[in-house]
Amino acid sequence: WGCGTFIWASDWKSGD
């Protein structure tokens, strides 16, 4: 989720 937002590192790495 977040489509790889730079704000959340874990989200950015996964791209979910």
mmCIF entry with sequence, helices, sheets and N, C-alpha, C, O atoms, coordinates in Angstrom:
data_MODEL
# 
_entry.id   MODEL 
# 
_entity.id                         1 
_entity.type                       polymer 
_entity.pdbx_number_of_molecules   1 
# 
_entity_poly.entity_id                      1 
_entity_poly.type                           'polypeptide(L)' 
_entity_poly.nstd_linkage                   no 
_entity_poly.nstd_monomer                   no 
_entity_poly.pdbx_seq_one_letter_code       WGCGTFIWASDWKSGD 
_entity_poly.pdbx_seq_one_letter_code_can   WGCGTFIWASDWKSGD 
_entity_poly.pdbx_strand_id                 A 
# 
loop_
_entity_poly_seq.entity_id 
_entity_poly_seq.num 
_entity_poly_seq.mon_id 
_entity_poly_seq.hetero 
1 1  TRP n 
1 2  GLY n 
1 3  CYS n 
1 4  GLY n 
1 5  THR n 
1 6  PHE n 
1 7  ILE n 
1 8  TRP n 
1 9  ALA n 
1 10 SER n 
1 11 ASP n 
1 12 TRP n 
1 13 LYS n 
1 14 SER n 
1 15 GLY n 
1 16 ASP n 
# 
_struct_asym.id          A 
_struct_asym.entity_id   1 
# 
_struct_conf.conf_type_id            HELX_P 
_struct_conf.id                      HELX_P1 
_struct_conf.pdbx_PDB_helix_id       AA1 
_struct_conf.beg_label_comp_id       ALA 
_struct_conf.beg_label_asym_id       A 
_struct_conf.beg_label_seq_id        9 
_struct_conf.pdbx_beg_PDB_ins_code   ? 
_struct_conf.end_label_comp_id       SER 
_struct_conf.end_label_asym_id       A 
_struct_conf.end_label_seq_id        14 
_struct_conf.pdbx_end_PDB_ins_code   ? 
_struct_conf.beg_auth_comp_id        ALA 
_struct_conf.beg_auth_asym_id        A 
_struct_conf.beg_auth_seq_id         9 
_struct_conf.end_auth_comp_id        SER 
_struct_conf.end_auth_asym_id        A 
_struct_conf.end_auth_seq_id         14 
_struct_conf.pdbx_PDB_helix_class    1 
_struct_conf.details                 ? 
_struct_conf.pdbx_PDB_helix_length   6 
# 
_struct_conf_type.id          HELX_P 
_struct_conf_type.criteria    ? 
_struct_conf_type.reference   ? 
# 
loop_
_atom_site.group_PDB 
_atom_site.id 
_atom_site.type_symbol 
_atom_site.label_atom_id 
_atom_site.label_alt_id 
_atom_site.label_comp_id 
_atom_site.label_asym_id 
_atom_site.label_entity_id 
_atom_site.label_seq_id 
_atom_site.pdbx_PDB_ins_code 
_atom_site.Cartn_x 
_atom_site.Cartn_y 
_atom_site.Cartn_z 
_atom_site.occupancy 
_atom_site.B_iso_or_equiv 
_atom_site.pdbx_formal_charge 
_atom_site.auth_seq_id 
_atom_site.auth_comp_id 
_atom_site.auth_asym_id 
_atom_site.auth_atom_id 
_atom_site.pdbx_PDB_model_num 
ATOM 1  N N  . TRP A 1 1  ? 0.853  -1.203 0.000  1.00 0.00 ? 1  TRP A N  1 
ATOM 2  C CA . TRP A 1 1  ? 0.000  0.000  0.000  1.00 0.00 ? 1  TRP A CA 1 
ATOM 3  C C  . TRP A 1 1  ? 0.888  1.252  0.000  1.00 0.00 ? 1  TRP A C  1 
ATOM 4  O O  . TRP A 1 1  ? 2.024  1.201  0.471  1.00 0.00 ? 1  TRP A O  1 
ATOM 5  N N  . GLY A 1 2  ? 0.349  2.435  -0.553 1.00 0.00 ? 2  GLY A N  1 
ATOM 6  C CA . GLY A 1 2  ? 1.134  3.661  -0.637 1.00 0.00 ? 2  GLY A CA 1 
ATOM 7  C C  . GLY A 1 2  ? 1.881  3.753  -1.957 1.00 0.00 ? 2  GLY A C  1 
ATOM 8  O O  . GLY A 1 2  ? 2.468  4.786  -2.278 1.00 0.00 ? 2  GLY A O  1 
ATOM 9  N N  . CYS A 1 3  ? 1.854  2.657  -2.725 1.00 0.00 ? 3  CYS A N  1 
ATOM 10 C CA . CYS A 1 3  ? 2.504  2.647  -4.041 1.00 0.00 ? 3  CYS A CA 1 
ATOM 11 C C  . CYS A 1 3  ? 3.965  3.070  -3.948 1.00 0.00 ? 3  CYS A C  1 
ATOM 12 O O  . CYS A 1 3  ? 4.483  3.742  -4.841 1.00 0.00 ? 3  CYS A O  1 
ATOM 13 N N  . GLY A 1 4  ? 4.631  2.670  -2.856 1.00 0.00 ? 4  GLY A N  1 
ATOM 14 C CA . GLY A 1 4  ? 6.053  2.971  -2.719 1.00 0.00 ? 4  GLY A CA 1 
ATOM 15 C C  . GLY A 1 4  ? 6.326  4.394  -2.291 1.00 0.00 ? 4  GLY A C  1 
ATOM 16 O O  . GLY A 1 4  ? 7.250  5.023  -2.808 1.00 0.00 ? 4  GLY A O  1 
ATOM 17 N N  . THR A 1 5  ? 5.542  4.924  -1.355 1.00 0.00 ? 5  THR A N  1 
ATOM 18 C CA . THR A 1 5  ? 5.761  6.284  -0.875 1.00 0.00 ? 5  THR A CA 1 
ATOM 19 C C  . THR A 1 5  ? 7.084  6.368  -0.122 1.00 0.00 ? 5  THR A C  1 
ATOM 20 O O  . THR A 1 5  ? 7.440  5.449  0.615  1.00 0.00 ? 5  THR A O  1 
ATOM 21 N N  . PHE A 1 6  ? 7.808  7.461  -0.304 1.00 0.00 ? 6  PHE A N  1 
ATOM 22 C CA . PHE A 1 6  ? 9.125  7.607  0.308  1.00 0.00 ? 6  PHE A CA 1 
ATOM 23 C C  . PHE A 1 6  ? 9.039  7.835  1.815  1.00 0.00 ? 6  PHE A C  1 
ATOM 24 O O  . PHE A 1 6  ? 10.031 7.690  2.528  1.00 0.00 ? 6  PHE A O  1 
ATOM 25 N N  . ILE A 1 7  ? 7.840  8.194  2.298  1.00 0.00 ? 7  ILE A N  1 
ATOM 26 C CA . ILE A 1 7  ? 7.672  8.505  3.719  1.00 0.00 ? 7  ILE A CA 1 
ATOM 27 C C  . ILE A 1 7  ? 7.854  7.254  4.584  1.00 0.00 ? 7  ILE A C  1 
ATOM 28 O O  . ILE A 1 7  ? 8.542  7.292  5.604  1.00 0.00 ? 7  ILE A O  1 
ATOM 29 N N  . TRP A 1 8  ? 7.243  6.166  4.174  1.00 0.00 ? 8  TRP A N  1 
ATOM 30 C CA . TRP A 1 8  ? 7.348  4.937  4.954  1.00 0.00 ? 8  TRP A CA 1 
ATOM 31 C C  . TRP A 1 8  ? 8.367  4.007  4.294  1.00 0.00 ? 8  TRP A C  1 
ATOM 32 O O  . TRP A 1 8  ? 8.114  3.463  3.219  1.00 0.00 ? 8  TRP A O  1 
ATOM 33 N N  . ALA A 1 9  ? 9.505  3.833  4.934  1.00 0.00 ? 9  ALA A N  1 
ATOM 34 C CA . ALA A 1 9  ? 10.609 3.049  4.383  1.00 0.00 ? 9  ALA A CA 1 
ATOM 35 C C  . ALA A 1 9  ? 10.177 1.622  4.059  1.00 0.00 ? 9  ALA A C  1 
ATOM 36 O O  . ALA A 1 9  ? 10.482 1.115  2.980  1.00 0.00 ? 9  ALA A O  1 
ATOM 37 N N  . SER A 1 10 ? 9.474  0.973  4.977  1.00 0.00 ? 10 SER A N  1 
ATOM 38 C CA . SER A 1 10 ? 9.052  -0.406 4.769  1.00 0.00 ? 10 SER A CA 1 
ATOM 39 C C  . SER A 1 10 ? 8.112  -0.505 3.579  1.00 0.00 ? 10 SER A C  1 
ATOM 40 O O  . SER A 1 10 ? 8.187  -1.459 2.806  1.00 0.00 ? 10 SER A O  1 
ATOM 41 N N  . ASP A 1 11 ? 7.238  0.462  3.429  1.00 0.00 ? 11 ASP A N  1 
ATOM 42 C CA . ASP A 1 11 ? 6.285  0.497  2.319  1.00 0.00 ? 11 ASP A CA 1 
ATOM 43 C C  . ASP A 1 11 ? 7.030  0.756  1.009  1.00 0.00 ? 11 ASP A C  1 
ATOM 44 O O  . ASP A 1 11 ? 6.709  0.168  -0.024 1.00 0.00 ? 11 ASP A O  1 
ATOM 45 N N  . TRP A 1 12 ? 8.022  1.637  1.065  1.00 0.00 ? 12 TRP A N  1 
ATOM 46 C CA . TRP A 1 12 ? 8.782  2.005  -0.125 1.00 0.00 ? 12 TRP A CA 1 
ATOM 47 C C  . TRP A 1 12 ? 9.574  0.818  -0.659 1.00 0.00 ? 12 TRP A C  1 
ATOM 48 O O  . TRP A 1 12 ? 9.676  0.621  -1.870 1.00 0.00 ? 12 TRP A O  1 
ATOM 49 N N  . LYS A 1 13 ? 10.140 0.021  0.266  1.00 0.00 ? 13 LYS A N  1 
ATOM 50 C CA . LYS A 1 13 ? 10.929 -1.130 -0.149 1.00 0.00 ? 13 LYS A CA 1 
ATOM 51 C C  . LYS A 1 13 ? 10.050 -2.175 -0.816 1.00 0.00 ? 13 LYS A C  1 
ATOM 52 O O  . LYS A 1 13 ? 10.411 -2.733 -1.852 1.00 0.00 ? 13 LYS A O  1 
ATOM 53 N N  . SER A 1 14 ? 8.876  -2.440 -0.208 1.00 0.00 ? 14 SER A N  1 
ATOM 54 C CA . SER A 1 14 ? 7.985  -3.463 -0.742 1.00 0.00 ? 14 SER A CA 1 
ATOM 55 C C  . SER A 1 14 ? 7.218  -2.956 -1.957 1.00 0.00 ? 14 SER A C  1 
ATOM 56 O O  . SER A 1 14 ? 6.935  -3.718 -2.882 1.00 0.00 ? 14 SER A O  1 
ATOM 57 N N  . GLY A 1 15 ? 6.885  -1.669 -1.952 1.00 0.00 ? 15 GLY A N  1 
ATOM 58 C CA . GLY A 1 15 ? 6.125  -1.102 -3.055 1.00 0.00 ? 15 GLY A CA 1 
ATOM 59 C C  . GLY A 1 15 ? 4.660  -1.471 -2.983 1.00 0.00 ? 15 GLY A C  1 
ATOM 60 O O  . GLY A 1 15 ? 3.952  -1.333 -3.981 1.00 0.00 ? 15 GLY A O  1 
ATOM 61 N N  . ASP A 1 16 ? 4.139  -1.971 -1.752 1.00 0.00 ? 16 ASP A N  1 
ATOM 62 C CA . ASP A 1 16 ? 2.737  -2.325 -1.544 1.00 0.00 ? 16 ASP A CA 1 
ATOM 63 C C  . ASP A 1 16 ? 1.961  -1.087 -1.052 1.00 0.00 ? 16 ASP A C  1 
ATOM 64 O O  . ASP A 1 16 ? 0.756  -1.168 -0.814 1.00 0.00 ? 16 ASP A O  1 
# 
